[in-house]
Amino acid sequence: METSYLSEILKAMERGLLNFWWVILPVAFFYVFKLLWFEFVHAYSKWSFLATREYILLEIIPPREIEKGPKLMEPLYWGLAGVLTTYNYWDVMSTGIITPHFSLEIIGEEGKAHFYVRTEKRFKNVIEAQVYAQYPEAQVIEVEDYVKNFPKVVPNKNWDLWGSDWVFVMPDAYPIKTYEKFEEDITGRMIDPMGGIVEAMGGLGPGQHLWLQYIVEPLHETWKKEEINLIKKLAGRPLDEKKGIVGHLSDVVGNVPKGMREAVQFSTKKEEEVAPLEFRLTPGEREILKAVEDNLGLNHFKTKIRMIYIGRKDGFNKSNVSSLSGAFKQFNDLNLNNFKPNDRSKTYANYFFKDTRVAFRKRLIYERYKKRKMDGVNITLSVRELATLFHFPDMDVKTPSVTRIDSRRGTAPNNLPMQ
């Protein structure tokens, strides 16, 4: 009986396809053509658009006395989020226009730490305005890109490198350990997390360099819609199921045979009484839920984190990698989110042709770093998380590796002669 019902359905579908193929196939081919053609046009137009952009590198030399910690950097990232513009589908596909992105870089150069921002030239005034607004004594200088001082291809007979992208262990909505948690128990003073990073860079010898790169792109608030179910899951609420047209059609088609052989049944399940949220969650679960909600209440950036150690072979020492990686892991919160190297980008290989594959991975990540590419896995960071990861060390960080402004910047006298 069941087999006859199924055969009748299949025969009906076959008759429909034979009678209306002239409607169905052109529509299907149109969507395939549209997908392939627009992807080609978009790829070419994006390449053409990027070729017209002029990028510059700005070095930021922090003042000698910074007393207010990483929180000062949050308004700077709010300012960067202001460049976000909404483009329509046709503009994106035909012109290749993309959301502007910035590269925030901390560079260890033979024992000296430098802070850079790579940006489109048209946003130079935006960077300067945001930096001077929070750090009036700082200095912003346009400099030549430091990567031009290194060989075009690494590794080679004189140079070697180690590198990896960094990704999250948990979903992006879970925050990392941010600056307000770096506090000493006895005195209540903040322990600047940047101290460990610049100390690792300060221990480099001649010909050795550590590069830490954050490529950030501001996001629209719509990305958070995907995280709403996470909050509902943590709170024990029912999740939203977005099936779409295809999902609903599959439900209908899948239930047709069942409906033909069985009577329609209505659900008689009664809703169970649910205890208040504060009684259903443990103290730890409440803290996690609050941390996730607070994190989603901030502006966010799509982010690529990349770390490279590059140096001359005669002094190459992988313990420098361990020093920086260890300093970087201080941002991990085992109850919330943690960083880990991305295995697809990490410069290692197992089993067959190890040396060849490792050399290929090293060349690949080196090229992506120089071109500031965001390909591969990206993560999402809030302005608070970015302020924790990229800020200028406060006055308690005494390491000589950080170049600082020696004298205060003064305003011009009022009685200068007019030209």
N, C-alpha and C positions, 0 to 999 in steps of 0.2 A: 504493500500500500504506500509506504513512504517512498519507495523507489519510483513508483509511477508519478507521484506528485513532483519529485525532483526532475524527472525526465520531461514532464510537461513544461516546467519552468524553463529548462534549458532550450527546449524547442521554441518556446515563445521568444526567448532572447535571440536565438539564431534567426528567426523570421524577422524580428525587428532590425537586426544588423543588416540582413540582406535587402530589406526594403528601404532602409534609410542610411545606407553607407555613404551616399553622396552628401549627407548632412554631417554625419559623425566624423568621418575621416578628414575632411578639410579643416574642421575646427581643431581636431587633435594635432594635425600637421602645423596649423598656424601657431599653436602654443609652443610646439617644439622649435619652430623657426624663430619665434619671438625670443625664446630663452637663449638659443645659440647666438642669434644675431646681436641682441642687445648686450650679451656678455662680451662679445667681440668688440662692439662699439664702445662699451664702457671701459674695457681694458685699454684700448687705444687712446680714448679721450682722457682717461686718468693719467696715462703716461705723458700725454701732451700737456696736460694741465700742470703736472709736477715739474715738467721741464721749464715752464715759464716762471716758476717760483724762485725768488732769490733769498737764500738763507745766509744768516750771519751768526757768529758765535760771540756771545757776551761773557766776559769774565767778571764775576762779582767778588770784590775784595771786601770782606766784612770789617766793621769797626772793631777796635780793640776791646771796648767795653759793651757787652750785651748782657742785660740783666733780666730780661723778661721771658727768655726761653723760646721754645718752638711755637708757642701760640701766636707770636707775631707774624708767622708765615701764612696763617690761614687766610687773612685778607688778600694776600698776594695771589693765592689760588682762586679765591672768589673773583678777583680781577681777571685772571686767565679764563675763567668760565664765561666771562662776558663776551668773548669772541665767538661764542656758539651762535650759529645761524641756521635757520630751517630752510632747506632746499627742497623744491618739488622733484618728483620722480624724473621728469623730462630733463631738468637741469643736471641732475646727477648722471643720467645715462648718456646724454649728448655732449656735455662739456667736461665730464670727469671731475667736477668740483668736489672737494672733500672738506671735512671739518678741519680747521687748522690744528696742528699739534706742536708741542714743545718738547725739547729734550733737556732734562735736568741732569747734570753730570757732576760727579765728585771724582776728581782725578788725583791719584797719588803718583807724583813724578820724582823718583829718586829721593824720597824722603820728604817731599813737600806736597801739601794738599791744596788743591785749587777747586773753585766752584764755578761752573759754567752753565749757561742757558743758551741752547741753540734755538733760533726762532726765525720766522720769516722777517725780512727787513722792515716790512710795513708795521710790524708789531714792536719794533725797538722802543718806541716811546711808551708803549704800554708796560713793558718790562721795567724800564727806568722809573716810570711814575710809581709803580707798585713797590719797587725796592726802596726808593727814596722816601716814600710815604711812611714806611715802617722802620727804615734804617737810614736816617738823614746823614749819618756820618760815613755810610758805605760809599764805595766807588764802583761804577759800572763802566767797563772799558770794552770796546769792540776789538777783538783780537783775531789772528789767523787761526784756522782750525788746527789743533795740535796733531790730529791724525795724519796730516800731511808730512810730519816729521818722521814717520815710520815707513818701513818697506811696504810696497804695494801688495806683496804676497807674504803671508806668514802662516805656517812655519817655513823657514829656509835654513841655509847652512849656518847662519849666525843668530837667528831669532827663533824663539819658541813661544807658545802661549797655552793657556788653559782658559776655558770659558763655559758659561751656561746661562740660560734664561732661568728665571725664578718664577714659580707659580704657587698657588694656594693649595693647601691640603683639603680645606672645607669650602663650601660655596662662598661666593664673594660677599654675601650679606654679612657673614661673620667677620667682625673686625679683628685686627691684630692688636697687640699691646701698644697703646698710644701714650703720648708724653705725660699725660696726667697721672699715669700709673708708675712712672719712674720717680719715686719719692722715697727719700730716706726715712726710716721709721722713727729715729730718735729726734733729729733736728727738723724734719719736715721739708728740707730742701730738696729740690729736684736734682736727680742725677742725670746729666745730659747724655742721652743715648748716642749722640754724635761723637762723644769722646772716644769710644771704642773703635769707631770707624777711622777717625783721623789718626789715632795711635797706630792702627794697623798699617796705614799708609806711611806714617812717619818712620817705620822700621825698614823701609825699602833701601837697598843699596844702589850703587851706580849701575845704570842701564836697566833698572827694574821699574815697572809701572803697573799700577792697579787702576782699573777703570770701572766705575759704577754708574750705570745709566738708567734713568727713568724717562721713558717717552710717554707723554700724557696727552690725552685728547678729551676735551669736555664732552659730557654725555647729556642727552635730554632726559627729563624726568621719567619718560615712558619706560626706561629700562627697568624701573623698580616694580612694574606690574608683574614681572616674572617672579619677584621675590615675595609677593603677598602670600602665596601659598606656604612659603617657609614660615612666616610669622603665624599663620593659621595652624600649621602643623605643630609648632612649638606651643601654641596656646590650646591645642586639642580641639580645634574647630574643624568643621567639614571643609574640604578643599574644593576649589572651583575646578570643574572639568570642562575644558575648552576643546570640544571635539571637532568643531567646524562642520562644513557641509559634507565632506567626505566621511567623517566619523558618523554623522547622523544617517547618511545613506547606507553605510555598511551595517548599522544597527537595524535599519528597516529590512534590508535584503536578508540579513542573517536571521531575523525573526519571522520571515514569511513562512518557511516550512513548518515552524513550530505553531504558528497561528492557524495554519490550515488543518493541522491534525489534533489540536487541543483547543479547549474552550478558553476564552479570555479570562484571566484571573486578576483581580485587583488586590493590591497590597493591603494587608490587615495589621501590619506591624505598627505598634504604638511607639511614639517617641519616648525615650527614656529620660528621666529627669537627670540633669547634669549639675554636679556640684559647682559652686563658684570657683573661678579660676585660682584665687589665692589658696584654696584648699586642695586643688588638684596638682599644683606644681611644688616641687621641692625648692628650697632656697637657692640651690645652684641653677635649677631650670629657670627660676624667676630672673636671676642675674643675666643669664644668657639671653632670655627674651628681651629684657630691657636694653642690653648692649646692642642687639640686632636692630631693634626699633630706633634707638638713638643714632646708630650708624646710617640707617636708611633715611633719616631726617636731614642729612647733609648733602651738599653738592658732591657729585662723583665724577671721576675721570677714568676712561679706559686707559690701561697702563701696561706697558711692556717694561719689565725689569731685566736688565742684562748685566752680567759681571764678567770682566776679562782681566786676566793677569798676563802681561806680555813683557818679555825681557830678553836680554842677550843670554845666549846659552851658557856662557862661561860663569854667569852668576845666578842662573835660573834656579829657584828654590820653591818648591810647591808648599812649603810651610807658610809662605805669604798668603796662599789661597786659604789655608786653614784659619789664619788670623782674621782675614776679612769675613770669611763665611761665619766664623764664630761670633764676631761682632754683629753681623747681620741677623743672626738667629736670636739676639736678645729681644727682638720685636715679636717673637712667637708667644702666643698665649695658648697653653694646652687645652684650656676650656673653651676657647673660641677658634682662632685661626692661626695657621702656621705656614711659614715659607718652606719650600723645598726646591732643589734643582729640577728642572724639566729634563727628563731622560732623553727626549728627542733632540735636545739642543746641546746637551752636555758632551764635552770633548773626550769621549772614551768609547771603546768598542770591545766586544768579546768574540771569542771563537775565530772565525775565518778572516783572513786579510786584515788583521787588526791595525797594523801600521798605516796601511793605505786608507782605511776608513776613518781612522783618527785624524790623519792629515787633512782629509776632505772636510770633516766636521770643523776642524780648526779654521780652515780657510773660509768656510761658509759663515761661521759666527763672526769672524773678523770683518768680513765684507758687510754683513748686516749691521754690525755696530757702526762702521764708518758711514754707511748710508742712512743710519737711524731708521731702520725698517721696523714695522710693527707686525710683520707676518708671524704666523704661528699662534700659540696660545697667549691670550692677554687676560689680565685680571682687572678688577674694578676697585679703585681706592677712593675713599672720601677725602675731603680737604684736610680733615684732622689727621688721617693716616699719612697723607703726603707731607704735612707739616712735621710729622714725627720722623719721616724717613729722609727728608731733604730740608734742612735748615742750617743756620750758621751757629757754630759752637758758642756757648755763652762764656763769660769771663772766667768761670771756674775751670774750663778746659785749658790747661797751661801748656799744652804741647807746642813746641816750636815749629811743628810741621805746617801749621796753618798760617798763611800769609795774611796779615791784617794791616789796616790803615794806622799809621803811627801818629798822625796829627789830626786834630779836629778840623772839619770843614767849616769855614766861617763865611758869613755873608759879606758882600761887597760894601765898602764905606759909602755913606750917603753923599759925601762931598766930592766924588770923582768928577773931573771935568767932562763935559759933554763934547763929543766929536762933531 
